[in-house]
Amino acid sequence: MRRQRADWMNPVDDEIMELLDESGAGTPQSLANELTKNNDYIGVRCRELASKGLLERPSRGLYVLTDEGKQYLAGELDASELG
């Protein structure tokens, strides 16, 4: 199924979630290094994704994909319907 993005999303958001889906967990710094993006920018995007329920932060600075995030990646969730 095709992913249904929200207006607030940026192209890197999919990359972040795909990487977390593969790796299980990551920090903004580890994600930024892997994606060759700015650490601060990735941190901002992770916080935004977490505020919408696509990521969660089980401990300080560590992010994981939520069930909703997995559903979004599978094309089963319309991100524009999130909080």
Biopython code that builds the backbone (N, CA, C, O; Angstrom):
import numpy as np
from Bio.PDB.StructureBuilder import StructureBuilder

atoms = [
    (1, "MET", "N", (0.839, -1.192, 0.000)),
    (1, "MET", "CA", (0.000, 0.000, 0.000)),
    (1, "MET", "C", (0.880, 1.251, 0.000)),
    (1, "MET", "O", (2.016, 1.235, 0.475)),
    (2, "ARG", "N", (0.339, 2.298, -0.529)),
    (2, "ARG", "CA", (1.059, 3.566, -0.590)),
    (2, "ARG", "C", (0.942, 4.301, 0.744)),
    (2, "ARG", "O", (-0.123, 4.336, 1.359)),
    (3, "ARG", "N", (2.049, 4.883, 1.173)),
    (3, "ARG", "CA", (2.040, 5.654, 2.426)),
    (3, "ARG", "C", (1.278, 6.953, 2.247)),
    (3, "ARG", "O", (1.386, 7.628, 1.223)),
    (4, "GLN", "N", (0.499, 7.288, 3.277)),
    (4, "GLN", "CA", (-0.280, 8.521, 3.254)),
    (4, "GLN", "C", (0.346, 9.498, 4.237)),
    (4, "GLN", "O", (0.156, 9.396, 5.449)),
    (5, "ARG", "N", (1.103, 10.452, 3.684)),
    (5, "ARG", "CA", (1.832, 11.419, 4.495)),
    (5, "ARG", "C", (0.918, 12.565, 4.913)),
    (5, "ARG", "O", (-0.130, 12.806, 4.314)),
    (6, "ALA", "N", (1.346, 13.255, 5.954)),
    (6, "ALA", "CA", (0.635, 14.438, 6.437)),
    (6, "ALA", "C", (1.376, 15.688, 5.963)),
    (6, "ALA", "O", (2.554, 15.619, 5.612)),
    (7, "ASP", "N", (0.690, 16.817, 5.952)),
    (7, "ASP", "CA", (1.301, 18.077, 5.519)),
    (7, "ASP", "C", (2.492, 18.472, 6.383)),
    (7, "ASP", "O", (3.423, 19.114, 5.898)),
    (8, "TRP", "N", (2.469, 18.095, 7.657)),
    (8, "TRP", "CA", (3.542, 18.480, 8.572)),
    (8, "TRP", "C", (4.796, 17.624, 8.396)),
    (8, "TRP", "O", (5.838, 17.933, 8.974)),
    (9, "MET", "N", (4.709, 16.569, 7.618)),
    (9, "MET", "CA", (5.839, 15.649, 7.463)),
    (9, "MET", "C", (6.847, 16.151, 6.430)),
    (9, "MET", "O", (6.498, 16.842, 5.473)),
    (10, "ASN", "N", (8.110, 15.780, 6.657)),
    (10, "ASN", "CA", (9.205, 16.070, 5.738)),
    (10, "ASN", "C", (9.697, 14.763, 5.138)),
    (10, "ASN", "O", (9.509, 13.705, 5.738)),
    (11, "PRO", "N", (10.325, 14.811, 3.966)),
    (11, "PRO", "CA", (10.813, 13.571, 3.345)),
    (11, "PRO", "C", (11.731, 12.745, 4.248)),
    (11, "PRO", "O", (11.721, 11.516, 4.179)),
    (12, "VAL", "N", (12.518, 13.405, 5.087)),
    (12, "VAL", "CA", (13.441, 12.670, 5.956)),
    (12, "VAL", "C", (12.702, 11.850, 7.013)),
    (12, "VAL", "O", (13.268, 10.903, 7.560)),
    (13, "ASP", "N", (11.461, 12.193, 7.306)),
    (13, "ASP", "CA", (10.694, 11.456, 8.315)),
    (13, "ASP", "C", (10.554, 9.983, 7.936)),
    (13, "ASP", "O", (10.690, 9.106, 8.789)),
    (14, "ASP", "N", (10.286, 9.714, 6.672)),
    (14, "ASP", "CA", (10.195, 8.326, 6.214)),
    (14, "ASP", "C", (11.536, 7.619, 6.393)),
    (14, "ASP", "O", (11.586, 6.462, 6.811)),
    (15, "GLU", "N", (12.624, 8.325, 6.074)),
    (15, "GLU", "CA", (13.956, 7.737, 6.215)),
    (15, "GLU", "C", (14.252, 7.395, 7.673)),
    (15, "GLU", "O", (14.812, 6.338, 7.964)),
    (16, "ILE", "N", (13.877, 8.287, 8.586)),
    (16, "ILE", "CA", (14.086, 8.047, 10.016)),
    (16, "ILE", "C", (13.316, 6.807, 10.456)),
    (16, "ILE", "O", (13.868, 5.926, 11.114)),
    (17, "MET", "N", (12.045, 6.746, 10.090)),
    (17, "MET", "CA", (11.221, 5.612, 10.516)),
    (17, "MET", "C", (11.677, 4.303, 9.884)),
    (17, "MET", "O", (11.652, 3.262, 10.540)),
    (18, "GLU", "N", (12.092, 4.339, 8.626)),
    (18, "GLU", "CA", (12.604, 3.129, 7.975)),
    (18, "GLU", "C", (13.856, 2.619, 8.677)),
    (18, "GLU", "O", (14.012, 1.417, 8.890)),
    (19, "LEU", "N", (14.749, 3.542, 9.036)),
    (19, "LEU", "CA", (15.978, 3.159, 9.722)),
    (19, "LEU", "C", (15.682, 2.582, 11.104)),
    (19, "LEU", "O", (16.293, 1.592, 11.507)),
    (20, "LEU", "N", (14.750, 3.194, 11.831)),
    (20, "LEU", "CA", (14.372, 2.667, 13.144)),
    (20, "LEU", "C", (13.677, 1.320, 13.019)),
    (20, "LEU", "O", (13.823, 0.467, 13.895)),
    (21, "ASP", "N", (12.934, 1.118, 11.956)),
    (21, "ASP", "CA", (12.285, -0.171, 11.726)),
    (21, "ASP", "C", (13.338, -1.260, 11.521)),
    (21, "ASP", "O", (13.166, -2.388, 11.982)),
    (22, "GLU", "N", (14.417, -0.924, 10.835)),
    (22, "GLU", "CA", (15.497, -1.883, 10.586)),
    (22, "GLU", "C", (16.358, -2.115, 11.824)),
    (22, "GLU", "O", (16.719, -3.249, 12.138)),
    (23, "SER", "N", (16.683, -1.021, 12.529)),
    (23, "SER", "CA", (17.648, -1.111, 13.631)),
    (23, "SER", "C", (17.014, -1.381, 14.990)),
    (23, "SER", "O", (17.691, -1.859, 15.900)),
    (24, "GLY", "N", (15.728, -1.082, 15.142)),
    (24, "GLY", "CA", (15.059, -1.293, 16.416)),
    (24, "GLY", "C", (15.008, -0.062, 17.296)),
    (24, "GLY", "O", (13.987, 0.203, 17.931)),
    (25, "ALA", "N", (16.108, 0.705, 17.344)),
    (25, "ALA", "CA", (16.164, 1.914, 18.169)),
    (25, "ALA", "C", (17.332, 2.766, 17.697)),
    (25, "ALA", "O", (18.249, 2.277, 17.037)),
    (26, "GLY", "N", (17.285, 4.048, 18.046)),
    (26, "GLY", "CA", (18.388, 4.920, 17.675)),
    (26, "GLY", "C", (18.286, 6.267, 18.347)),
    (26, "GLY", "O", (17.213, 6.691, 18.777)),
    (27, "THR", "N", (19.422, 6.932, 18.428)),
    (27, "THR", "CA", (19.486, 8.300, 18.934)),
    (27, "THR", "C", (19.493, 9.241, 17.734)),
    (27, "THR", "O", (19.824, 8.823, 16.625)),
    (28, "PRO", "N", (19.133, 10.502, 17.943)),
    (28, "PRO", "CA", (19.227, 11.443, 16.825)),
    (28, "PRO", "C", (20.627, 11.467, 16.201)),
    (28, "PRO", "O", (20.767, 11.578, 14.983)),
    (29, "GLN", "N", (21.654, 11.363, 17.041)),
    (29, "GLN", "CA", (23.017, 11.386, 16.510)),
    (29, "GLN", "C", (23.307, 10.164, 15.639)),
    (29, "GLN", "O", (23.881, 10.292, 14.558)),
    (30, "SER", "N", (22.911, 8.980, 16.109)),
    (30, "SER", "CA", (23.170, 7.776, 15.312)),
    (30, "SER", "C", (22.370, 7.805, 14.013)),
    (30, "SER", "O", (22.862, 7.382, 12.966)),
    (31, "LEU", "N", (21.140, 8.303, 14.080)),
    (31, "LEU", "CA", (20.314, 8.418, 12.878)),
    (31, "LEU", "C", (20.908, 9.441, 11.913)),
    (31, "LEU", "O", (20.965, 9.205, 10.707)),
    (32, "ALA", "N", (21.351, 10.581, 12.451)),
    (32, "ALA", "CA", (21.951, 11.624, 11.616)),
    (32, "ALA", "C", (23.203, 11.110, 10.923)),
    (32, "ALA", "O", (23.424, 11.391, 9.745)),
    (33, "ASN", "N", (24.017, 10.362, 11.644)),
    (33, "ASN", "CA", (25.232, 9.805, 11.043)),
    (33, "ASN", "C", (24.889, 8.846, 9.917)),
    (33, "ASN", "O", (25.508, 8.885, 8.853)),
    (34, "GLU", "N", (23.917, 7.996, 10.144)),
    (34, "GLU", "CA", (23.520, 7.007, 9.139)),
    (34, "GLU", "C", (22.893, 7.673, 7.907)),
    (34, "GLU", "O", (23.107, 7.237, 6.776)),
    (35, "LEU", "N", (22.125, 8.721, 8.145)),
    (35, "LEU", "CA", (21.418, 9.398, 7.058)),
    (35, "LEU", "C", (22.213, 10.560, 6.461)),
    (35, "LEU", "O", (21.762, 11.209, 5.518)),
    (36, "THR", "N", (23.401, 10.816, 7.019)),
    (36, "THR", "CA", (24.249, 11.961, 6.638)),
    (36, "THR", "C", (23.448, 13.266, 6.624)),
    (36, "THR", "O", (23.445, 14.018, 5.649)),
    (37, "LYS", "N", (22.767, 13.500, 7.757)),
    (37, "LYS", "CA", (21.984, 14.722, 7.958)),
    (37, "LYS", "C", (22.473, 15.404, 9.235)),
    (37, "LYS", "O", (23.243, 14.824, 10.001)),
    (38, "ASN", "N", (22.023, 16.633, 9.456)),
    (38, "ASN", "CA", (22.380, 17.398, 10.642)),
    (38, "ASN", "C", (21.724, 16.804, 11.888)),
    (38, "ASN", "O", (20.526, 16.519, 11.899)),
    (39, "ASN", "N", (22.528, 16.622, 12.938)),
    (39, "ASN", "CA", (22.062, 16.026, 14.192)),
    (39, "ASN", "C", (20.895, 16.806, 14.806)),
    (39, "ASN", "O", (19.905, 16.207, 15.227)),
    (40, "ASP", "N", (21.004, 18.130, 14.860)),
    (40, "ASP", "CA", (19.937, 18.943, 15.451)),
    (40, "ASP", "C", (18.635, 18.807, 14.659)),
    (40, "ASP", "O", (17.556, 18.713, 15.244)),
    (41, "TYR", "N", (18.738, 18.798, 13.351)),
    (41, "TYR", "CA", (17.556, 18.662, 12.493)),
    (41, "TYR", "C", (16.876, 17.311, 12.715)),
    (41, "TYR", "O", (15.650, 17.240, 12.808)),
    (42, "ILE", "N", (17.661, 16.250, 12.800)),
    (42, "ILE", "CA", (17.098, 14.919, 13.037)),
    (42, "ILE", "C", (16.435, 14.875, 14.415)),
    (42, "ILE", "O", (15.387, 14.250, 14.577)),
    (43, "GLY", "N", (17.033, 15.529, 15.399)),
    (43, "GLY", "CA", (16.429, 15.594, 16.729)),
    (43, "GLY", "C", (15.070, 16.275, 16.708)),
    (43, "GLY", "O", (14.129, 15.818, 17.357)),
    (44, "VAL", "N", (14.969, 17.366, 15.963)),
    (44, "VAL", "CA", (13.695, 18.083, 15.820)),
    (44, "VAL", "C", (12.653, 17.182, 15.164)),
    (44, "VAL", "O", (11.507, 17.124, 15.610)),
    (45, "ARG", "N", (13.051, 16.484, 14.112)),
    (45, "ARG", "CA", (12.112, 15.605, 13.412)),
    (45, "ARG", "C", (11.686, 14.434, 14.298)),
    (45, "ARG", "O", (10.520, 14.040, 14.277)),
    (46, "CYS", "N", (12.611, 13.876, 15.070)),
    (46, "CYS", "CA", (12.254, 12.775, 15.975)),
    (46, "CYS", "C", (11.247, 13.242, 17.018)),
    (46, "CYS", "O", (10.291, 12.527, 17.319)),
    (47, "ARG", "N", (11.452, 14.435, 17.571)),
    (47, "ARG", "CA", (10.507, 14.959, 18.558)),
    (47, "ARG", "C", (9.131, 15.179, 17.933)),
    (47, "ARG", "O", (8.111, 14.902, 18.565)),
    (48, "GLU", "N", (9.097, 15.670, 16.706)),
    (48, "GLU", "CA", (7.819, 15.882, 16.017)),
    (48, "GLU", "C", (7.121, 14.546, 15.761)),
    (48, "GLU", "O", (5.918, 14.420, 15.989)),
    (49, "LEU", "N", (7.868, 13.560, 15.292)),
    (49, "LEU", "CA", (7.285, 12.236, 15.043)),
    (49, "LEU", "C", (6.783, 11.608, 16.342)),
    (49, "LEU", "O", (5.752, 10.935, 16.354)),
    (50, "ALA", "N", (7.511, 11.831, 17.428)),
    (50, "ALA", "CA", (7.084, 11.306, 18.728)),
    (50, "ALA", "C", (5.815, 12.018, 19.203)),
    (50, "ALA", "O", (4.927, 11.388, 19.778)),
    (51, "SER", "N", (5.731, 13.319, 18.965)),
    (51, "SER", "CA", (4.540, 14.066, 19.405)),
    (51, "SER", "C", (3.286, 13.614, 18.659)),
    (51, "SER", "O", (2.174, 13.782, 19.158)),
    (52, "LYS", "N", (3.459, 13.048, 17.481)),
    (52, "LYS", "CA", (2.328, 12.553, 16.690)),
    (52, "LYS", "C", (2.065, 11.067, 16.908)),
    (52, "LYS", "O", (1.113, 10.516, 16.355)),
    (53, "GLY", "N", (2.914, 10.410, 17.718)),
    (53, "GLY", "CA", (2.678, 9.012, 18.049)),
    (53, "GLY", "C", (3.336, 7.999, 17.130)),
    (53, "GLY", "O", (3.092, 6.799, 17.261)),
    (54, "LEU", "N", (4.173, 8.463, 16.193)),
    (54, "LEU", "CA", (4.840, 7.539, 15.274)),
    (54, "LEU", "C", (6.129, 6.970, 15.861)),
    (54, "LEU", "O", (6.560, 5.876, 15.495)),
    (55, "LEU", "N", (6.738, 7.722, 16.773)),
    (55, "LEU", "CA", (7.913, 7.266, 17.520)),
    (55, "LEU", "C", (7.616, 7.405, 18.996)),
    (55, "LEU", "O", (6.724, 8.155, 19.394)),
    (56, "GLU", "N", (8.369, 6.676, 19.808)),
    (56, "GLU", "CA", (8.314, 6.894, 21.251)),
    (56, "GLU", "C", (9.728, 6.948, 21.782)),
    (56, "GLU", "O", (10.672, 6.485, 21.141)),
    (57, "ARG", "N", (9.860, 7.525, 22.973)),
    (57, "ARG", "CA", (11.163, 7.722, 23.590)),
    (57, "ARG", "C", (11.206, 6.944, 24.903)),
    (57, "ARG", "O", (10.827, 7.474, 25.947)),
    (58, "PRO", "N", (11.667, 5.684, 24.862)),
    (58, "PRO", "CA", (11.687, 4.877, 26.081)),
    (58, "PRO", "C", (12.699, 5.365, 27.113)),
    (58, "PRO", "O", (12.534, 5.113, 28.306)),
    (59, "SER", "N", (13.736, 6.054, 26.669)),
    (59, "SER", "CA", (14.697, 6.670, 27.579)),
    (59, "SER", "C", (15.253, 7.915, 26.910)),
    (59, "SER", "O", (15.098, 8.110, 25.705)),
    (60, "ARG", "N", (15.895, 8.744, 27.696)),
    (60, "ARG", "CA", (16.362, 10.033, 27.191)),
    (60, "ARG", "C", (17.240, 9.857, 25.951)),
    (60, "ARG", "O", (18.252, 9.156, 25.983)),
    (61, "GLY", "N", (16.834, 10.505, 24.866)),
    (61, "GLY", "CA", (17.618, 10.519, 23.650)),
    (61, "GLY", "C", (17.490, 9.293, 22.765)),
    (61, "GLY", "O", (18.087, 9.250, 21.690)),
    (62, "LEU", "N", (16.726, 8.298, 23.188)),
    (62, "LEU", "CA", (16.578, 7.071, 22.410)),
    (62, "LEU", "C", (15.163, 7.001, 21.848)),
    (62, "LEU", "O", (14.189, 7.204, 22.573)),
    (63, "TYR", "N", (15.055, 6.719, 20.577)),
    (63, "TYR", "CA", (13.751, 6.636, 19.920)),
    (63, "TYR", "C", (13.534, 5.257, 19.323)),
    (63, "TYR", "O", (14.468, 4.611, 18.850)),
    (64, "VAL", "N", (12.272, 4.818, 19.355)),
    (64, "VAL", "CA", (11.860, 3.563, 18.723)),
    (64, "VAL", "C", (10.572, 3.828, 17.948)),
    (64, "VAL", "O", (9.843, 4.780, 18.226)),
    (65, "LEU", "N", (10.318, 2.984, 16.995)),
    (65, "LEU", "CA", (9.109, 3.066, 16.187)),
    (65, "LEU", "C", (7.932, 2.487, 16.974)),
    (65, "LEU", "O", (8.054, 1.424, 17.582)),
    (66, "THR", "N", (6.800, 3.180, 16.963)),
    (66, "THR", "CA", (5.593, 2.673, 17.624)),
    (66, "THR", "C", (4.829, 1.759, 16.665)),
    (66, "THR", "O", (5.180, 1.634, 15.492)),
    (67, "ASP", "N", (3.784, 1.129, 17.184)),
    (67, "ASP", "CA", (2.916, 0.324, 16.320)),
    (67, "ASP", "C", (2.302, 1.194, 15.224)),
    (67, "ASP", "O", (2.153, 0.758, 14.082)),
    (68, "GLU", "N", (1.948, 2.439, 15.588)),
    (68, "GLU", "CA", (1.396, 3.362, 14.592)),
    (68, "GLU", "C", (2.435, 3.679, 13.524)),
    (68, "GLU", "O", (2.110, 3.779, 12.340)),
    (69, "GLY", "N", (3.690, 3.838, 13.949)),
    (69, "GLY", "CA", (4.763, 4.083, 12.991)),
    (69, "GLY", "C", (4.933, 2.923, 12.030)),
    (69, "GLY", "O", (5.151, 3.124, 10.836)),
    (70, "LYS", "N", (4.834, 1.715, 12.549)),
    (70, "LYS", "CA", (4.928, 0.525, 11.693)),
    (70, "LYS", "C", (3.749, 0.458, 10.731)),
    (70, "LYS", "O", (3.907, 0.087, 9.568)),
    (71, "GLN", "N", (2.564, 0.820, 11.223)),
    (71, "GLN", "CA", (1.381, 0.829, 10.355)),
    (71, "GLN", "C", (1.540, 1.867, 9.246)),
    (71, "GLN", "O", (1.166, 1.621, 8.099)),
    (72, "TYR", "N", (2.097, 3.028, 9.595)),
    (72, "TYR", "CA", (2.328, 4.061, 8.583)),
    (72, "TYR", "C", (3.280, 3.537, 7.502)),
    (72, "TYR", "O", (3.005, 3.678, 6.310)),
    (73, "LEU", "N", (4.392, 2.935, 7.918)),
    (73, "LEU", "CA", (5.360, 2.419, 6.948)),
    (73, "LEU", "C", (4.741, 1.361, 6.039)),
    (73, "LEU", "O", (5.104, 1.252, 4.868)),
    (74, "ALA", "N", (3.814, 0.588, 6.580)),
    (74, "ALA", "CA", (3.148, -0.457, 5.794)),
    (74, "ALA", "C", (2.035, 0.103, 4.909)),
    (74, "ALA", "O", (1.431, -0.636, 4.131)),
    (75, "GLY", "N", (1.759, 1.409, 5.024)),
    (75, "GLY", "CA", (0.695, 2.017, 4.233)),
    (75, "GLY", "C", (-0.686, 1.786, 4.802)),
    (75, "GLY", "O", (-1.687, 1.963, 4.109)),
    (76, "GLU", "N", (-0.745, 1.390, 6.070)),
    (76, "GLU", "CA", (-2.023, 1.063, 6.708)),
    (76, "GLU", "C", (-2.562, 2.194, 7.582)),
    (76, "GLU", "O", (-3.639, 2.063, 8.164)),
    (77, "LEU", "N", (-1.825, 3.302, 7.679)),
    (77, "LEU", "CA", (-2.222, 4.414, 8.542)),
    (77, "LEU", "C", (-2.038, 5.721, 7.782)),
    (77, "LEU", "O", (-0.988, 5.956, 7.184)),
    (78, "ASP", "N", (-3.048, 6.558, 7.808)),
    (78, "ASP", "CA", (-2.987, 7.886, 7.204)),
    (78, "ASP", "C", (-2.428, 8.844, 8.249)),
    (78, "ASP", "O", (-3.100, 9.144, 9.236)),
    (79, "ALA", "N", (-1.212, 9.323, 8.042)),
    (79, "ALA", "CA", (-0.554, 10.181, 9.025)),
    (79, "ALA", "C", (-1.279, 11.508, 9.220)),
    (79, "ALA", "O", (-1.120, 12.144, 10.262)),
    (80, "SER", "N", (-2.063, 11.936, 8.249)),
    (80, "SER", "CA", (-2.790, 13.200, 8.400)),
    (80, "SER", "C", (-3.885, 13.104, 9.458)),
    (80, "SER", "O", (-4.416, 14.127, 9.890)),
    (81, "GLU", "N", (-4.227, 11.894, 9.876)),
    (81, "GLU", "CA", (-5.252, 11.711, 10.904)),
    (81, "GLU", "C", (-4.678, 11.730, 12.321)),
    (81, "GLU", "O", (-5.426, 11.633, 13.293)),
    (82, "LEU", "N", (-3.361, 11.854, 12.443)),
    (82, "LEU", "CA", (-2.725, 11.850, 13.760)),
    (82, "LEU", "C", (-2.781, 13.228, 14.387)),
    (82, "LEU", "O", (-2.697, 14.246, 13.700)),
    (83, "GLY", "N", (-2.928, 13.243, 15.725)),
    (83, "GLY", "CA", (-3.037, 14.395, 16.569)),
    (83, "GLY", "C", (-2.377, 15.624, 16.166)),
    (83, "GLY", "O", (-2.456, 16.628, 16.875)),
]
sb = StructureBuilder()
sb.init_structure("model")
sb.init_model(0)
sb.init_chain("A")
sb.init_seg("    ")
for serial, (resi, resn, name, xyz) in enumerate(atoms, 1):
    if name == "N":
        sb.init_residue(resn, " ", resi, " ")
    sb.init_atom(name, np.array(xyz, "f"), 0.0, 1.0, " ", f" {name:<3s}", serial, name[0])
structure = sb.get_structure()
